[in-house]
Amino acid sequence: MGFNVGDWLVLVAVAAGVLTAWRLIAGTGRGRLLARAGAGVSLALSAFFFWLWYEQYLKWEFNELGRYYDPVDGVVYTDSGFVWVLPAVLALAAGVFFAWRGWGGRRA
C-alpha cells in the first residue's frame, strides 16, 4: 500500500523539472510577476480540490464498510473520496511557496 521506487522516481523527476523551469523563468527577470500569478492559480486550485474533498468525503457518514447510501439521489458514496485532499494540500503548498516568492522572500 506504499510507494514503490517508480513512484518516487517520477516524483523526483517532476520536482527537478519544476525547479529547472523556475530557474529559467527567474533568469528572465519576470520571476516575481509569474510567482504572483502562480500563487493565484495554485490557491484557486487548492480551494477547488478542498471543495471536492468536502463534497466527496467529509460530507458523509460512512458505515463500517466505508460506504454511504444517499436515498435522495440514489448514489452510493465510498470512503475513497479522501484522495482529493492530496492535490489540495500540494496546491496549497505550491500557492504558499509562490506567494512567498512573489511578495516576500529574498529581494534580488
Phi and psi restraints in degrees (value plus and minus 20) as a CYANA .aco file:
   2 GLY   PHI    -119.6   -79.6
   2 GLY   PSI    -192.3  -152.3
   3 PHE   PHI     -98.5   -58.5
   3 PHE   PSI     126.6   166.6
   4 ASN   PHI    -122.7   -82.7
   4 ASN   PSI     158.8   198.8
   5 VAL   PHI     -82.9   -42.9
   5 VAL   PSI     -58.0   -18.0
   6 GLY   PHI     -81.5   -41.5
   6 GLY   PSI     -59.4   -19.4
   7 ASP   PHI     -82.5   -42.5
   7 ASP   PSI     -63.3   -23.3
   8 TRP   PHI     -85.7   -45.7
   8 TRP   PSI     -58.3   -18.3
   9 LEU   PHI     -85.6   -45.6
   9 LEU   PSI     -58.9   -18.9
  10 VAL   PHI     -84.4   -44.4
  10 VAL   PSI     -63.0   -23.0
  11 LEU   PHI     -81.7   -41.7
  11 LEU   PSI     -63.3   -23.3
  12 VAL   PHI     -85.5   -45.5
  12 VAL   PSI     -59.9   -19.9
  13 ALA   PHI     -85.2   -45.2
  13 ALA   PSI     -62.1   -22.1
  14 VAL   PHI     -84.8   -44.8
  14 VAL   PSI     -63.3   -23.3
  15 ALA   PHI     -82.9   -42.9
  15 ALA   PSI     -60.9   -20.9
  16 ALA   PHI     -85.9   -45.9
  16 ALA   PSI     -58.4   -18.4
  17 GLY   PHI     -84.9   -44.9
  17 GLY   PSI     -61.2   -21.2
  18 VAL   PHI     -85.3   -45.3
  18 VAL   PSI     -62.7   -22.7
  19 LEU   PHI     -83.8   -43.8
  19 LEU   PSI     -61.5   -21.5
  20 THR   PHI     -84.8   -44.8
  20 THR   PSI     -64.0   -24.0
  21 ALA   PHI     -82.8   -42.8
  21 ALA   PSI     -60.3   -20.3
  22 TRP   PHI     -83.5   -43.5
  22 TRP   PSI     -61.9   -21.9
  23 ARG   PHI     -86.8   -46.8
  23 ARG   PSI     -56.8   -16.8
  24 LEU   PHI     -86.2   -46.2
  24 LEU   PSI     -62.3   -22.3
  25 ILE   PHI     -87.7   -47.7
  25 ILE   PSI     -63.1   -23.1
  26 ALA   PHI     -83.7   -43.7
  26 ALA   PSI     -48.3    -8.3
  27 GLY   PHI     -90.9   -50.9
  27 GLY   PSI     -38.0     2.0
  28 THR   PHI    -102.5   -62.5
  28 THR   PSI     -31.5     8.5
  29 GLY   PHI      70.4   110.4
  29 GLY   PSI     -19.0    21.0
  30 ARG   PHI    -128.2   -88.2
  30 ARG   PSI       1.5    41.5
  31 GLY   PHI     -81.4   -41.4
  31 GLY   PSI     -62.3   -22.3
  32 ARG   PHI     -86.8   -46.8
  32 ARG   PSI     -63.0   -23.0
  33 LEU   PHI     -84.4   -44.4
  33 LEU   PSI     -64.5   -24.5
  34 LEU   PHI     -87.6   -47.6
  34 LEU   PSI     -54.2   -14.2
  35 ALA   PHI     -86.0   -46.0
  35 ALA   PSI     -59.1   -19.1
  36 ARG   PHI     -86.2   -46.2
  36 ARG   PSI     -61.3   -21.3
  37 ALA   PHI     -85.8   -45.8
  37 ALA   PSI     -61.3   -21.3
  38 GLY   PHI     -82.8   -42.8
  38 GLY   PSI     -56.5   -16.5
  39 ALA   PHI     -84.1   -44.1
  39 ALA   PSI     -63.9   -23.9
  40 GLY   PHI     -82.9   -42.9
  40 GLY   PSI     -65.7   -25.7
  41 VAL   PHI     -86.2   -46.2
  41 VAL   PSI     -64.9   -24.9
  42 SER   PHI     -84.3   -44.3
  42 SER   PSI     -61.8   -21.8
  43 LEU   PHI     -89.5   -49.5
  43 LEU   PSI     -54.1   -14.1
  44 ALA   PHI     -86.7   -46.7
  44 ALA   PSI     -62.8   -22.8
  45 LEU   PHI     -84.1   -44.1
  45 LEU   PSI     -58.2   -18.2
  46 SER   PHI     -82.3   -42.3
  46 SER   PSI     -63.9   -23.9
  47 ALA   PHI     -82.2   -42.2
  47 ALA   PSI     -61.2   -21.2
  48 PHE   PHI     -82.5   -42.5
  48 PHE   PSI     -65.4   -25.4
  49 PHE   PHI     -88.8   -48.8
  49 PHE   PSI     -55.3   -15.3
  50 PHE   PHI     -84.6   -44.6
  50 PHE   PSI     -57.4   -17.4
  51 TRP   PHI     -83.2   -43.2
  51 TRP   PSI     -63.8   -23.8
  52 LEU   PHI     -81.2   -41.2
  52 LEU   PSI     -59.8   -19.8
  53 TRP   PHI     -81.2   -41.2
  53 TRP   PSI     -63.1   -23.1
  54 TYR   PHI     -84.2   -44.2
  54 TYR   PSI     -66.8   -26.8
  55 GLU   PHI     -86.0   -46.0
  55 GLU   PSI     -54.5   -14.5
  56 GLN   PHI    -117.9   -77.9
  56 GLN   PSI     -34.0     6.0
  57 TYR   PHI    -155.6  -115.6
  57 TYR   PSI     -76.3   -36.3
  58 LEU   PHI     -90.4   -50.4
  58 LEU   PSI     -44.7    -4.7
  59 LYS   PHI     -92.6   -52.6
  59 LYS   PSI     -43.8    -3.8
  60 TRP   PHI    -127.2   -87.2
  60 TRP   PSI     132.1   172.1
  61 GLU   PHI    -124.5   -84.5
  61 GLU   PSI      86.5   126.5
  62 PHE   PHI    -102.9   -62.9
  62 PHE   PSI     129.0   169.0
  63 ASN   PHI    -101.4   -61.4
  63 ASN   PSI    -193.8  -153.8
  64 GLU   PHI     -87.6   -47.6
  64 GLU   PSI     -36.1     3.9
  65 LEU   PHI    -110.9   -70.9
  65 LEU   PSI     -21.5    18.5
  66 GLY   PHI      61.2   101.2
  66 GLY   PSI      10.1    50.1
  67 ARG   PHI    -150.2  -110.2
  67 ARG   PSI     132.2   172.2
  68 TYR   PHI    -156.9  -116.9
  68 TYR   PSI     108.3   148.3
  69 TYR   PHI    -121.3   -81.3
  69 TYR   PSI     103.1   143.1
  70 ASP   PHI    -114.8   -74.8
  70 ASP   PSI      85.5   125.5
  71 PRO   PHI     -89.3   -49.3
  71 PRO   PSI     -43.8    -3.8
  72 VAL   PHI     -90.8   -50.8
  72 VAL   PSI     -69.7   -29.7
  73 ASP   PHI    -110.0   -70.0
  73 ASP   PSI     -34.2     5.8
  74 GLY   PHI      48.6    88.6
  74 GLY   PSI      16.4    56.4
  75 VAL   PHI    -139.0   -99.0
  75 VAL   PSI     120.2   160.2
  76 VAL   PHI    -121.1   -81.1
  76 VAL   PSI     100.0   140.0
  77 TYR   PHI    -119.0   -79.0
  77 TYR   PSI     120.6   160.6
  78 THR   PHI    -130.2   -90.2
  78 THR   PSI     144.5   184.5
  79 ASP   PHI    -100.6   -60.6
  79 ASP   PSI      -6.0    34.0
  80 SER   PHI     -97.9   -57.9
  80 SER   PSI     -23.4    16.6
  81 GLY   PHI     -89.2   -49.2
  81 GLY   PSI     -27.3    12.7
  82 PHE   PHI     -84.5   -44.5
  82 PHE   PSI     -39.7     0.3
  83 VAL   PHI     -84.5   -44.5
  83 VAL   PSI     -38.1     1.9
  84 TRP   PHI     -88.3   -48.3
  84 TRP   PSI     -35.3     4.7
  85 VAL   PHI     -93.2   -53.2
  85 VAL   PSI     -45.3    -5.3
  86 LEU   PHI     -85.0   -45.0
  86 LEU   PSI     -73.5   -33.5
  87 PRO   PHI     -87.2   -47.2
  87 PRO   PSI     -46.7    -6.7
  88 ALA   PHI     -85.1   -45.1
  88 ALA   PSI     -65.2   -25.2
  89 VAL   PHI     -89.7   -49.7
  89 VAL   PSI     -59.9   -19.9
  90 LEU   PHI     -84.3   -44.3
  90 LEU   PSI     -62.0   -22.0
  91 ALA   PHI     -87.2   -47.2
  91 ALA   PSI     -56.2   -16.2
  92 LEU   PHI     -84.7   -44.7
  92 LEU   PSI     -63.4   -23.4
  93 ALA   PHI     -83.1   -43.1
  93 ALA   PSI     -61.8   -21.8
  94 ALA   PHI     -84.5   -44.5
  94 ALA   PSI     -60.2   -20.2
  95 GLY   PHI     -83.8   -43.8
  95 GLY   PSI     -61.7   -21.7
  96 VAL   PHI     -85.5   -45.5
  96 VAL   PSI     -61.3   -21.3
  97 PHE   PHI     -82.2   -42.2
  97 PHE   PSI     -67.8   -27.8
  98 PHE   PHI     -85.3   -45.3
  98 PHE   PSI     -57.2   -17.2
  99 ALA   PHI     -84.6   -44.6
  99 ALA   PSI     -60.4   -20.4
 100 TRP   PHI     -83.3   -43.3
 100 TRP   PSI     -61.3   -21.3
 101 ARG   PHI     -92.3   -52.3
 101 ARG   PSI     -51.9   -11.9
 102 GLY   PHI    -101.9   -61.9
 102 GLY   PSI     -57.6   -17.6
 103 TRP   PHI    -134.1   -94.1
 103 TRP   PSI     -38.4     1.6
 104 GLY   PHI    -148.5  -108.5
 104 GLY   PSI    -160.2  -120.2
 105 GLY   PHI      49.3    89.3
 105 GLY   PSI    -180.2  -140.2
 106 ARG   PHI     -95.6   -55.6
 106 ARG   PSI     121.9   161.9
 107 ARG   PHI    -119.5   -79.5
 107 ARG   PSI     103.5   143.5
